[in-house]
Amino acid sequence: MRFFYKNLMLVFLSFSILGCGETTANDAVKNAKTDAEEIANNTPVKKTKKKKQILFFGDSLTAGYGLEDPSDSYVGVIQERLDSLGLDYQTVNAGVSGETSSGGNDRIDWILEQNKIDIFILELGANDALRGIKTEETAKNLQSIFDKVKATFPEVKLFVAGMLAPPNLGNDFSQKFAAIFSNLAKNNNAAFVPFILDGVGGIPELNQRDGIHPTIKGHKILAKNIWEELESML
C-alpha cells in the first residue's frame, strides 16, 4: 500500500513539474514528500500472529518411515487436530530414520539454530536398543539433548515419548531401558508417555510388512497416545 501511494504522488509530481518553474517545482517536491509520508505513517500495518512451534525430534517413527505421504505420520495427524481446534501451533517434524541417541545429540545443535521452539517432544532410543548400546550411554545422550534445548529456550515445555526394548534382549536390559525414559521425564519435569507404540506394537494389521513401523492407521493411534498428554500442555 505504501508503494502504491508513493507512486501515485510521483505521478502528480511529474505533471506539476512539467508546468512549473524551478522554484515551484522544488516546492511541489517538498509538498509531495510530506503528503506521501503522512499517508504512509497513517496506513495501518497488518501484523500476522506467529504460531507457537511444537518440535518432534526422533527417529523413523517420527519421520513416518514407509508411508507414501510423511504427513500421514503421527506428527501430521496431531497437526490436523491442532488445526481443527483452531489452536495457534505449528508442528515441526525433525525425525530421521535410523537415528540413535548419539546421532540426535550431534544433530540437535543445528535444529535449535533453525527453529524457535515452545514445546519439545523427544522420541529417541529405539535404535539404541536394537544395536545393544549400553543404557547408561543412551541416558547420557538423551539428557544432553534436553540440556541443550533448555539452555537455548529456557521457557520450553518438554515431553518424553518412551520406548520399550524387545523382550529378546533380556529382562535386566529391558528394565534398565524402560527406566531411561521415566527418569528422564522425572528429572526434567517433562510430560511422559511410557510407550509411544502402546496399542500398535506387535499388532500385524497396524504395522507395515517389516512388523516394526506403523501403518497410517497405526500412526493415528500413536497420535492419540501423544495427544492425551500434549493437550494439557497447549
HUPE-V248946 format. One line per field, one symbol per residue. phi: phi as a letter, one per 30 degrees, with the letter a starting at -180 (. if undefined). psi: psi as a letter, one per 20 degrees, with the letter a starting at -180 (. if undefined). burial: b if it has 16 or more other C-alpha atoms within 10 Angstrom, else e. A space follows every 10 residues. Layout:
phi = ???
psi = ???
burial = ???
This chain:
phi = .edddddddd ddddddddcb dddddddddd dddddddddd dcddcdccdd ddcccccacd dddieiddbe dddddddddd deddciddbc dbccdbdidc dddddddded dddcbcccbc ccbbkedddd cidedddddd dddddddddd ddbecdccbc cdbcdedddj ddddddddde dddddddbhc dbcebdceib eicedcbded iccddedddd dedddddecd edcd
psi = gggghghghh ghgghghhjr agghgghhgg gggggggggg hioppppppp qqpopoobbh ghhlpiqhoh iirhghghgg ggghikpmqp qoolqppipr hghhhhhhgg ghhiqophpo opnqhghggh ikqphhgggg ghhhggghgh hgnhjqpqpo orqqqqhiiq ggggghghhg hghgggijlq qpohohjpig pjogijqahi jgpqaghhhh hggggghhhh gii.
burial = eeeeebeebe eebeebbeee eeeebeebbe ebbeebeeeb eeeeeeeeee ebbbbbbbbb bbbbbbbeeb bbbbbbbbbe ebeeeeeebb bbbbbbebbb bbebbeebee beeeeebbbb bbbbbbbbbe eeeebeebbe bbbbbbeebb eebeebbbbb bbbbbeeeee eebbebbbbb bbebbeebeb bbbbbbbbeb beeeebbbee ebbbbbebbb bbbbbbbeeb eeee
